[in-house]
């Protein structure tokens, strides 16, 4: 079985594959101060709850946006599973030509998402990752990674509002009754949810124009479902896109 690990700025997402089937997934908070043994205790217990023995994990792959935590999971894989994980980065085969000005500057998770989207849906394809940051990536019809756009994520916007203003408080991110909020909670919900719908729709429209139209749009990330309820821009919602991409890249490098 393959253990796939996506280390994001907010969450670590882990999943176990048997061949090409994703059996289960888990999320834990990303904490650079947490030791490998601490994450291992959590992971071993999660595996046990699913009836998966540690000995069943024979392969591992990870991508990371948090370098200190990358090393944490490398040590975890070595000590508890006797494995050296494939870490997506420079020198790893992805099967995708990267046309970014500096290919090494592209986040490993962005390339992993792009590989998964292109191999699953063909090109051109646009990936919208609604997580800690709101990230847009474009892949050409020929499977070339072209680049994208990065904006603050919805929760970052919430934190900025709460921490930098005196009168605003944390709210539940649900759809308000109307765009014109009649109280502060509804006004914030409108600005955040409908505002980010506008951001997504505008950037996807511009990406489509630059790609020549016809691109599939794949949404992923923790906030994808919330935005998807308010727009028809998404063709596919795949919350496990990064884990799927990790499995694909691992298979490419195993050949």
PLY file of the C-alpha trace (Angstrom):
ply
format ascii 1.0
element vertex 255
property float x
property float y
property float z
element edge 254
property int vertex1
property int vertex2
end_header
0.00 0.00 0.00
1.09 3.57 -0.71
0.98 6.24 1.99
0.46 9.64 0.35
1.09 12.80 2.38
0.22 16.36 1.38
1.77 18.88 3.80
-0.07 22.17 3.47
0.29 25.41 5.40
-2.77 24.66 7.52
-3.36 20.90 7.30
-1.48 17.70 6.63
-3.66 15.44 4.50
-2.80 11.75 4.46
-4.25 8.92 2.43
-3.63 5.23 1.77
-3.87 3.69 -1.69
-4.19 0.05 -2.62
-2.99 0.17 -6.23
-5.07 3.01 -7.75
-7.86 2.96 -5.16
-7.83 5.56 -2.37
-8.95 3.61 0.69
-9.12 6.36 3.31
-7.95 9.89 4.11
-7.20 11.86 7.27
-6.33 15.44 8.16
-4.18 16.81 10.96
-3.07 20.33 11.80
0.28 21.37 10.34
2.57 22.08 13.28
6.32 22.60 12.70
6.87 22.13 16.44
5.41 18.62 16.48
7.98 15.83 16.57
8.01 12.83 14.18
7.00 10.54 17.06
3.96 12.70 17.80
2.70 12.53 14.23
3.53 8.81 14.19
1.35 8.09 17.24
-1.53 9.82 15.49
-0.96 8.06 12.17
-0.48 4.60 13.66
-3.76 4.94 15.57
-5.57 6.14 12.46
-4.25 3.17 10.48
-5.35 0.79 13.21
-8.88 2.23 13.21
-9.10 1.36 9.51
-7.69 -2.12 10.05
-4.48 -1.31 8.20
-1.32 -2.78 9.69
1.91 -0.78 9.58
3.55 -3.62 7.66
1.00 -3.10 4.87
2.53 0.34 4.11
5.31 -0.49 1.67
5.58 2.79 -0.29
5.29 6.49 0.51
5.16 9.78 -1.40
4.77 13.34 -0.20
4.63 16.93 -1.35
5.05 19.86 0.95
4.60 23.61 1.27
6.29 23.63 4.71
9.96 22.54 4.50
10.47 21.96 8.27
7.54 19.54 8.32
8.86 17.75 5.23
11.81 16.53 7.27
9.47 15.51 10.09
7.58 13.14 7.81
10.71 11.85 6.14
11.96 10.81 9.58
8.57 9.34 10.46
8.51 7.20 7.30
12.06 5.99 7.91
11.64 5.15 11.59
8.14 3.66 11.61
7.80 2.15 8.13
11.40 1.63 7.05
10.76 3.70 3.93
12.36 6.58 2.11
9.39 8.55 0.72
9.38 10.06 -2.73
9.39 13.83 -2.14
7.99 15.75 -5.11
10.47 18.42 -6.15
13.39 19.10 -8.44
14.66 15.95 -10.12
11.42 14.02 -9.70
9.71 12.90 -12.91
6.24 14.39 -13.31
5.62 13.79 -17.00
4.81 17.48 -17.35
6.86 20.21 -19.01
6.94 23.26 -16.71
6.95 26.64 -18.50
7.17 28.79 -15.38
10.02 31.34 -15.56
11.74 29.47 -12.74
10.39 25.91 -12.59
11.94 25.40 -9.14
9.78 28.22 -7.77
6.49 26.40 -8.41
5.03 24.76 -5.31
5.18 20.96 -5.38
1.48 20.79 -4.55
0.64 22.95 -7.58
2.51 20.63 -9.94
1.01 17.58 -8.25
-2.51 18.98 -8.71
-1.77 19.88 -12.33
-0.49 16.37 -13.10
-3.57 14.78 -11.53
-6.00 17.08 -13.35
-4.34 16.68 -16.75
-4.01 12.90 -16.54
-7.60 12.53 -15.36
-9.34 15.07 -17.59
-6.94 16.02 -20.38
-6.07 19.54 -21.45
-6.49 22.36 -21.42
-7.41 22.26 -17.77
-7.63 24.81 -14.97
-7.17 23.82 -11.33
-8.67 26.01 -8.60
-7.33 25.11 -5.16
-9.39 26.81 -2.46
-7.25 26.28 0.62
-5.06 28.48 2.82
-4.34 30.38 -0.38
-6.66 30.49 -3.37
-4.49 29.17 -6.20
-5.25 28.90 -9.90
-3.12 26.75 -12.23
-3.34 26.33 -16.00
-2.25 23.36 -18.12
-2.20 23.52 -21.91
-3.83 21.14 -24.34
-0.41 19.54 -24.81
0.03 18.98 -21.07
2.40 21.86 -20.35
2.21 23.61 -16.98
1.81 27.29 -17.94
1.54 29.08 -14.59
-1.33 30.57 -12.66
-2.50 33.05 -10.06
-2.36 33.24 -6.27
-4.71 35.12 -3.94
-5.32 34.98 -0.18
-7.58 32.15 0.90
-10.99 32.78 2.40
-9.89 31.89 5.93
-6.89 34.21 5.63
-9.31 36.95 4.69
-11.44 36.14 7.74
-8.37 36.26 10.01
-7.31 39.58 8.51
-10.74 41.10 9.11
-10.92 39.86 12.68
-7.35 40.69 13.69
-7.08 44.09 12.01
-10.47 45.59 12.92
-12.01 46.48 16.26
-15.67 45.65 15.66
-15.65 42.53 13.49
-15.79 39.03 14.93
-15.41 35.51 13.56
-18.46 34.26 11.70
-19.80 31.02 10.29
-19.04 30.81 6.59
-22.50 30.09 5.24
-24.50 31.70 2.45
-26.24 34.91 3.60
-29.89 35.53 2.64
-28.94 38.33 0.24
-25.89 40.06 -1.15
-26.94 43.25 0.65
-26.37 42.30 4.28
-28.73 43.89 6.80
-26.42 43.13 9.73
-22.69 42.77 10.22
-22.66 38.96 10.11
-24.57 38.83 6.82
-22.47 41.65 5.41
-19.26 39.73 6.16
-20.71 36.50 4.79
-21.70 38.30 1.60
-18.31 39.91 1.14
-16.43 36.69 1.78
-18.55 34.12 -0.02
-19.95 36.14 -2.91
-16.73 38.11 -3.14
-14.68 34.96 -3.58
-17.19 33.62 -6.09
-16.53 36.77 -8.10
-12.78 36.27 -7.76
-13.04 32.68 -8.99
-15.36 33.49 -11.89
-13.26 36.43 -13.10
-9.94 34.58 -13.03
-11.36 31.41 -14.57
-12.90 33.52 -17.36
-9.57 35.22 -18.04
-7.72 31.89 -17.96
-10.23 30.45 -20.44
-9.65 33.36 -22.79
-5.87 32.94 -22.64
-6.13 29.18 -23.13
-8.41 29.60 -26.13
-11.54 28.30 -24.41
-12.75 24.79 -23.74
-10.68 24.16 -20.61
-12.11 21.86 -17.95
-12.16 23.46 -14.50
-11.30 21.26 -11.52
-11.83 22.52 -7.97
-10.10 21.19 -4.89
-9.25 22.37 -1.37
-11.17 22.74 1.86
-13.34 25.65 0.72
-14.24 24.25 -2.70
-17.67 22.96 -1.70
-18.73 26.34 -0.27
-17.80 28.21 -3.44
-19.15 25.48 -5.73
-22.66 26.03 -4.35
-22.62 29.57 -5.73
-21.11 29.14 -9.19
-21.37 26.95 -12.27
-17.71 27.49 -13.19
-16.50 24.12 -11.87
-16.78 21.01 -14.03
-15.36 18.71 -11.37
-14.87 18.91 -7.60
-12.12 16.55 -6.43
-11.15 17.06 -2.78
-8.41 14.41 -3.01
-6.74 15.79 -6.14
-3.30 16.23 -4.54
-3.24 12.72 -3.08
-4.27 11.30 -6.45
-1.49 13.28 -8.11
1.03 11.95 -5.61
0.10 8.39 -6.50
0.45 9.18 -10.22
3.87 10.79 -9.78
5.02 7.93 -7.57
4.08 5.44 -10.28
6.00 7.45 -12.89
9.14 7.38 -10.76
8.82 3.68 -9.96
9.07 2.68 -13.62
0 1
1 2
2 3
3 4
4 5
5 6
6 7
7 8
8 9
9 10
10 11
11 12
12 13
13 14
14 15
15 16
16 17
17 18
18 19
19 20
20 21
21 22
22 23
23 24
24 25
25 26
26 27
27 28
28 29
29 30
30 31
31 32
32 33
33 34
34 35
35 36
36 37
37 38
38 39
39 40
40 41
41 42
42 43
43 44
44 45
45 46
46 47
47 48
48 49
49 50
50 51
51 52
52 53
53 54
54 55
55 56
56 57
57 58
58 59
59 60
60 61
61 62
62 63
63 64
64 65
65 66
66 67
67 68
68 69
69 70
70 71
71 72
72 73
73 74
74 75
75 76
76 77
77 78
78 79
79 80
80 81
81 82
82 83
83 84
84 85
85 86
86 87
87 88
88 89
89 90
90 91
91 92
92 93
93 94
94 95
95 96
96 97
97 98
98 99
99 100
100 101
101 102
102 103
103 104
104 105
105 106
106 107
107 108
108 109
109 110
110 111
111 112
112 113
113 114
114 115
115 116
116 117
117 118
118 119
119 120
120 121
121 122
122 123
123 124
124 125
125 126
126 127
127 128
128 129
129 130
130 131
131 132
132 133
133 134
134 135
135 136
136 137
137 138
138 139
139 140
140 141
141 142
142 143
143 144
144 145
145 146
146 147
147 148
148 149
149 150
150 151
151 152
152 153
153 154
154 155
155 156
156 157
157 158
158 159
159 160
160 161
161 162
162 163
163 164
164 165
165 166
166 167
167 168
168 169
169 170
170 171
171 172
172 173
173 174
174 175
175 176
176 177
177 178
178 179
179 180
180 181
181 182
182 183
183 184
184 185
185 186
186 187
187 188
188 189
189 190
190 191
191 192
192 193
193 194
194 195
195 196
196 197
197 198
198 199
199 200
200 201
201 202
202 203
203 204
204 205
205 206
206 207
207 208
208 209
209 210
210 211
211 212
212 213
213 214
214 215
215 216
216 217
217 218
218 219
219 220
220 221
221 222
222 223
223 224
224 225
225 226
226 227
227 228
228 229
229 230
230 231
231 232
232 233
233 234
234 235
235 236
236 237
237 238
238 239
239 240
240 241
241 242
242 243
243 244
244 245
245 246
246 247
247 248
248 249
249 250
250 251
251 252
252 253
253 254
